[in-house]
Amino acid sequence: MVDLIKLYEDGGYTPTATELPDFLPLFLEYAATRAPPEAIELIGQPGHVLAALRERLAKRKSPYEAIFSALVALSKAKLDKAALAALRAEPDPEPDDLEALDAAWEEEEVTFGPGAAKSACGVDSRAGKRCRPPHDRNHLAISPRVRSHAMRDAIFRIVFVWYPYFCLTTFFVGSLIRFDRDQYSWKASSSQMLRKRQLYWGSNLFHFGILFLLFGHTVGLLTPTSVYTLVMTVPQKQLVAVITGGIAGAACFVGLTLLLHRRLFDARIRQTSTVMDLAVLIILWVQLTLGLVTLPFSLGHRDGSAMLTLSHWAQGIVTLQPVDPATLQGLEWPFLTHLVLGMTIFLVFPFSRLVHIWSAPVWYLGRRGYQVVRTRRPLPSGNARRSIEPAE
């Protein structure tokens, strides 16, 4: 029981009931909070106990036998035959035989004083001999594999609950400080006169793709399921995301590859590049590659389950109600790596020239246009400004 209590605590699970830790519904409730592989491993450990209970319920033709049959089948565990045989040998009194029940559940005498430790388990009143020491009993021991699951739970909690808030705090606070103090420091040294054609295609393809992906990820992850299901199903939304994201990702990949090649393999451009300039391009290139790698994995989840898991995680982070990180453990490694690297981009954002996003001249969209007109007509003194007229 002590092992079970520690297991619950390590897994971040706090039972609300007052039952003992080995109470089966409580144990199954904890297993339901784990990732499927870990839950199956947990249920399989007391498999011989579940099998013995199933046999006794089947003998009494109890409808609850179906529950234990399902648990044994779900665990897919290889039963401990010796432990199962020992349980079968235990008395199985009929529920209506009160005397037999009392004898089976009679509490053993507790002794104190010298020699009590050797006979701490008392005397078996049925067999007339001392019972086995507690450490020899068939109890639910926590295997190293389950302990590794607990360690993995802790790592996932750090990476997918704490790390996102650290990255977002650095992103907003760092951007605000840099915007206030060093606005003129977030530009790259000019190299637009070199390899202009490669810059033209690379820059346009990259910015088209990255802006589309940024908008798509924001809307796709943060839109509640109840909203977009008014117009499309979850699988349809995933298909739209894969197709449009694949097109934008391919365009962005080509453009970013051109920009990275230009900056790495032209000596003059490389001389004007800082370490952070190169690092940002490489990080973005790796992140974009991971995003493209996730596409076939997304198609493998035709029901949209992976997309729902990711969107619920993102919405939980934004609303300050993070989901249980164990729900992410069923995702393939490209999704998880893509998430971690994406959060890292937010972390390095204030320290790179990515902050030029905050200087995007979006206010130009609503401003009246102006046209500079040159004229040879003599203008009255002090009216030079009339040569600049609003464009019609």
Contacts in CASP RR format, 6 or more apart in sequence:
PFRMAT RR
TARGET T0000
AUTHOR 0000-0000-0000
METHOD contacts of the structure
MODEL  1
MVDLIKLYEDGGYTPTATELPDFLPLFLEYAATRAPPEAIELIGQPGHVL
AALRERLAKRKSPYEAIFSALVALSKAKLDKAALAALRAEPDPEPDDLEA
LDAAWEEEEVTFGPGAAKSACGVDSRAGKRCRPPHDRNHLAISPRVRSHA
MRDAIFRIVFVWYPYFCLTTFFVGSLIRFDRDQYSWKASSSQMLRKRQLY
WGSNLFHFGILFLLFGHTVGLLTPTSVYTLVMTVPQKQLVAVITGGIAGA
ACFVGLTLLLHRRLFDARIRQTSTVMDLAVLIILWVQLTLGLVTLPFSLG
HRDGSAMLTLSHWAQGIVTLQPVDPATLQGLEWPFLTHLVLGMTIFLVFP
FSRLVHIWSAPVWYLGRRGYQVVRTRRPLPSGNARRSIEPAE
1 20 0 8 1.000
1 21 0 8 1.000
1 22 0 8 1.000
3 140 0 8 1.000
3 141 0 8 1.000
3 142 0 8 1.000
4 21 0 8 1.000
4 22 0 8 1.000
4 27 0 8 1.000
4 140 0 8 1.000
4 142 0 8 1.000
5 21 0 8 1.000
6 142 0 8 1.000
7 30 0 8 1.000
7 142 0 8 1.000
7 146 0 8 1.000
7 150 0 8 1.000
8 14 0 8 1.000
8 15 0 8 1.000
8 21 0 8 1.000
8 30 0 8 1.000
10 150 0 8 1.000
10 153 0 8 1.000
10 154 0 8 1.000
11 33 0 8 1.000
11 150 0 8 1.000
11 153 0 8 1.000
11 154 0 8 1.000
12 153 0 8 1.000
13 30 0 8 1.000
13 33 0 8 1.000
15 21 0 8 1.000
15 26 0 8 1.000
15 29 0 8 1.000
15 30 0 8 1.000
17 23 0 8 1.000
17 26 0 8 1.000
19 25 0 8 1.000
19 26 0 8 1.000
20 26 0 8 1.000
21 27 0 8 1.000
22 140 0 8 1.000
27 42 0 8 1.000
28 43 0 8 1.000
28 71 0 8 1.000
30 42 0 8 1.000
31 39 0 8 1.000
31 42 0 8 1.000
31 43 0 8 1.000
32 39 0 8 1.000
33 324 0 8 1.000
33 326 0 8 1.000
34 42 0 8 1.000
34 149 0 8 1.000
34 326 0 8 1.000
35 149 0 8 1.000
35 326 0 8 1.000
35 327 0 8 1.000
35 329 0 8 1.000
35 330 0 8 1.000
36 330 0 8 1.000
37 329 0 8 1.000
37 330 0 8 1.000
38 146 0 8 1.000
38 149 0 8 1.000
38 326 0 8 1.000
38 329 0 8 1.000
40 74 0 8 1.000
40 75 0 8 1.000
40 76 0 8 1.000
41 143 0 8 1.000
41 145 0 8 1.000
41 146 0 8 1.000
41 149 0 8 1.000
42 146 0 8 1.000
43 50 0 8 1.000
43 71 0 8 1.000
43 74 0 8 1.000
43 75 0 8 1.000
43 77 0 8 1.000
44 50 0 8 1.000
44 75 0 8 1.000
44 76 0 8 1.000
44 77 0 8 1.000
45 77 0 8 1.000
45 140 0 8 1.000
45 141 0 8 1.000
45 143 0 8 1.000
45 146 0 8 1.000
46 140 0 8 1.000
47 71 0 8 1.000
47 72 0 8 1.000
47 75 0 8 1.000
47 77 0 8 1.000
47 79 0 8 1.000
47 80 0 8 1.000
48 79 0 8 1.000
48 80 0 8 1.000
48 83 0 8 1.000
48 84 0 8 1.000
48 87 0 8 1.000
48 138 0 8 1.000
49 87 0 8 1.000
49 138 0 8 1.000
49 140 0 8 1.000
50 68 0 8 1.000
50 71 0 8 1.000
50 72 0 8 1.000
50 75 0 8 1.000
51 68 0 8 1.000
51 72 0 8 1.000
51 79 0 8 1.000
51 84 0 8 1.000
52 84 0 8 1.000
52 87 0 8 1.000
52 88 0 8 1.000
53 68 0 8 1.000
54 65 0 8 1.000
54 68 0 8 1.000
54 69 0 8 1.000
54 72 0 8 1.000
55 88 0 8 1.000
56 92 0 8 1.000
57 64 0 8 1.000
57 65 0 8 1.000
57 68 0 8 1.000
58 65 0 8 1.000
59 92 0 8 1.000
60 95 0 8 1.000
72 79 0 8 1.000
83 138 0 8 1.000
86 138 0 8 1.000
87 138 0 8 1.000
91 100 0 8 1.000
91 103 0 8 1.000
91 104 0 8 1.000
91 126 0 8 1.000
93 100 0 8 1.000
93 101 0 8 1.000
93 103 0 8 1.000
93 104 0 8 1.000
94 100 0 8 1.000
95 101 0 8 1.000
103 125 0 8 1.000
103 126 0 8 1.000
106 125 0 8 1.000
108 121 0 8 1.000
108 122 0 8 1.000
108 123 0 8 1.000
108 124 0 8 1.000
108 125 0 8 1.000
108 131 0 8 1.000
109 122 0 8 1.000
109 123 0 8 1.000
110 122 0 8 1.000
111 119 0 8 1.000
111 120 0 8 1.000
111 122 0 8 1.000
119 130 0 8 1.000
120 133 0 8 1.000
120 134 0 8 1.000
121 130 0 8 1.000
121 131 0 8 1.000
121 132 0 8 1.000
121 133 0 8 1.000
121 134 0 8 1.000
122 130 0 8 1.000
122 131 0 8 1.000
123 129 0 8 1.000
123 130 0 8 1.000
123 131 0 8 1.000
124 130 0 8 1.000
124 131 0 8 1.000
152 329 0 8 1.000
153 325 0 8 1.000
153 326 0 8 1.000
156 325 0 8 1.000
156 326 0 8 1.000
156 328 0 8 1.000
156 329 0 8 1.000
157 325 0 8 1.000
159 325 0 8 1.000
159 340 0 8 1.000
160 313 0 8 1.000
160 322 0 8 1.000
160 325 0 8 1.000
160 328 0 8 1.000
160 339 0 8 1.000
161 317 0 8 1.000
161 322 0 8 1.000
161 325 0 8 1.000
163 340 0 8 1.000
163 343 0 8 1.000
164 317 0 8 1.000
164 322 0 8 1.000
164 343 0 8 1.000
165 317 0 8 1.000
166 347 0 8 1.000
167 343 0 8 1.000
167 344 0 8 1.000
167 346 0 8 1.000
167 347 0 8 1.000
168 317 0 8 1.000
168 346 0 8 1.000
170 346 0 8 1.000
170 347 0 8 1.000
170 349 0 8 1.000
170 350 0 8 1.000
171 346 0 8 1.000
171 347 0 8 1.000
171 349 0 8 1.000
171 350 0 8 1.000
173 350 0 8 1.000
174 350 0 8 1.000
175 349 0 8 1.000
175 350 0 8 1.000
175 355 0 8 1.000
175 358 0 8 1.000
177 350 0 8 1.000
178 185 0 8 1.000
178 186 0 8 1.000
178 350 0 8 1.000
178 355 0 8 1.000
179 355 0 8 1.000
179 358 0 8 1.000
183 359 0 8 1.000
186 353 0 8 1.000
186 355 0 8 1.000
186 356 0 8 1.000
186 359 0 8 1.000
187 353 0 8 1.000
187 356 0 8 1.000
188 272 0 8 1.000
188 273 0 8 1.000
188 274 0 8 1.000
188 277 0 8 1.000
188 353 0 8 1.000
189 272 0 8 1.000
189 273 0 8 1.000
189 274 0 8 1.000
190 272 0 8 1.000
191 199 0 8 1.000
191 263 0 8 1.000
191 268 0 8 1.000
191 269 0 8 1.000
191 272 0 8 1.000
192 199 0 8 1.000
194 266 0 8 1.000
194 268 0 8 1.000
194 269 0 8 1.000
195 262 0 8 1.000
195 266 0 8 1.000
195 269 0 8 1.000
198 258 0 8 1.000
198 261 0 8 1.000
198 262 0 8 1.000
199 259 0 8 1.000
199 262 0 8 1.000
201 255 0 8 1.000
201 258 0 8 1.000
202 254 0 8 1.000
202 255 0 8 1.000
202 256 0 8 1.000
202 258 0 8 1.000
202 259 0 8 1.000
202 262 0 8 1.000
203 255 0 8 1.000
203 259 0 8 1.000
204 255 0 8 1.000
205 251 0 8 1.000
205 252 0 8 1.000
205 254 0 8 1.000
205 255 0 8 1.000
205 258 0 8 1.000
206 252 0 8 1.000
206 255 0 8 1.000
206 256 0 8 1.000
206 258 0 8 1.000
206 259 0 8 1.000
208 248 0 8 1.000
208 251 0 8 1.000
208 252 0 8 1.000
209 248 0 8 1.000
209 249 0 8 1.000
209 251 0 8 1.000
209 252 0 8 1.000
210 252 0 8 1.000
210 256 0 8 1.000
210 284 0 8 1.000
212 244 0 8 1.000
212 245 0 8 1.000
212 248 0 8 1.000
212 249 0 8 1.000
212 252 0 8 1.000
213 245 0 8 1.000
213 248 0 8 1.000
213 249 0 8 1.000
213 252 0 8 1.000
216 241 0 8 1.000
216 244 0 8 1.000
216 245 0 8 1.000
220 228 0 8 1.000
220 237 0 8 1.000
220 241 0 8 1.000
220 311 0 8 1.000
221 310 0 8 1.000
221 311 0 8 1.000
221 314 0 8 1.000
221 315 0 8 1.000
222 311 0 8 1.000
222 314 0 8 1.000
222 315 0 8 1.000
222 318 0 8 1.000
223 311 0 8 1.000
224 315 0 8 1.000
225 234 0 8 1.000
225 308 0 8 1.000
225 311 0 8 1.000
228 237 0 8 1.000
232 240 0 8 1.000
234 303 0 8 1.000
234 304 0 8 1.000
234 307 0 8 1.000
234 308 0 8 1.000
235 302 0 8 1.000
235 303 0 8 1.000
235 304 0 8 1.000
237 307 0 8 1.000
238 298 0 8 1.000
238 301 0 8 1.000
238 302 0 8 1.000
238 304 0 8 1.000
238 307 0 8 1.000
241 298 0 8 1.000
241 307 0 8 1.000
242 295 0 8 1.000
242 298 0 8 1.000
242 299 0 8 1.000
245 295 0 8 1.000
246 292 0 8 1.000
246 295 0 8 1.000
249 288 0 8 1.000
249 291 0 8 1.000
249 292 0 8 1.000
250 292 0 8 1.000
252 288 0 8 1.000
253 285 0 8 1.000
253 288 0 8 1.000
253 289 0 8 1.000
253 292 0 8 1.000
256 281 0 8 1.000
256 284 0 8 1.000
256 285 0 8 1.000
256 288 0 8 1.000
257 285 0 8 1.000
259 281 0 8 1.000
260 281 0 8 1.000
260 282 0 8 1.000
260 285 0 8 1.000
262 269 0 8 1.000
263 269 0 8 1.000
263 270 0 8 1.000
263 273 0 8 1.000
263 277 0 8 1.000
263 278 0 8 1.000
263 281 0 8 1.000
264 270 0 8 1.000
264 278 0 8 1.000
276 348 0 8 1.000
276 351 0 8 1.000
276 352 0 8 1.000
276 353 0 8 1.000
277 352 0 8 1.000
277 353 0 8 1.000
279 348 0 8 1.000
279 352 0 8 1.000
280 348 0 8 1.000
280 352 0 8 1.000
280 353 0 8 1.000
280 354 0 8 1.000
283 341 0 8 1.000
283 344 0 8 1.000
283 345 0 8 1.000
283 348 0 8 1.000
284 345 0 8 1.000
286 341 0 8 1.000
287 338 0 8 1.000
287 341 0 8 1.000
287 342 0 8 1.000
287 345 0 8 1.000
290 334 0 8 1.000
290 337 0 8 1.000
290 338 0 8 1.000
290 341 0 8 1.000
291 334 0 8 1.000
291 338 0 8 1.000
293 334 0 8 1.000
294 332 0 8 1.000
294 334 0 8 1.000
294 335 0 8 1.000
294 338 0 8 1.000
297 306 0 8 1.000
297 332 0 8 1.000
297 334 0 8 1.000
297 335 0 8 1.000
298 304 0 8 1.000
298 306 0 8 1.000
298 307 0 8 1.000
301 307 0 8 1.000
306 331 0 8 1.000
306 332 0 8 1.000
306 335 0 8 1.000
309 327 0 8 1.000
309 328 0 8 1.000
309 330 0 8 1.000
309 331 0 8 1.000
310 331 0 8 1.000
310 335 0 8 1.000
310 339 0 8 1.000
312 323 0 8 1.000
312 327 0 8 1.000
313 322 0 8 1.000
313 323 0 8 1.000
313 325 0 8 1.000
313 327 0 8 1.000
313 328 0 8 1.000
313 339 0 8 1.000
316 322 0 8 1.000
316 323 0 8 1.000
328 335 0 8 1.000
328 336 0 8 1.000
328 339 0 8 1.000
345 354 0 8 1.000
348 354 0 8 1.000
349 355 0 8 1.000
368 390 0 8 1.000
368 391 0 8 1.000
369 390 0 8 1.000
369 391 0 8 1.000
370 388 0 8 1.000
370 389 0 8 1.000
370 390 0 8 1.000
370 391 0 8 1.000
371 388 0 8 1.000
371 389 0 8 1.000
371 390 0 8 1.000
371 391 0 8 1.000
372 387 0 8 1.000
372 388 0 8 1.000
373 387 0 8 1.000
373 388 0 8 1.000
373 389 0 8 1.000
374 387 0 8 1.000
375 387 0 8 1.000
379 386 0 8 1.000
379 387 0 8 1.000
END
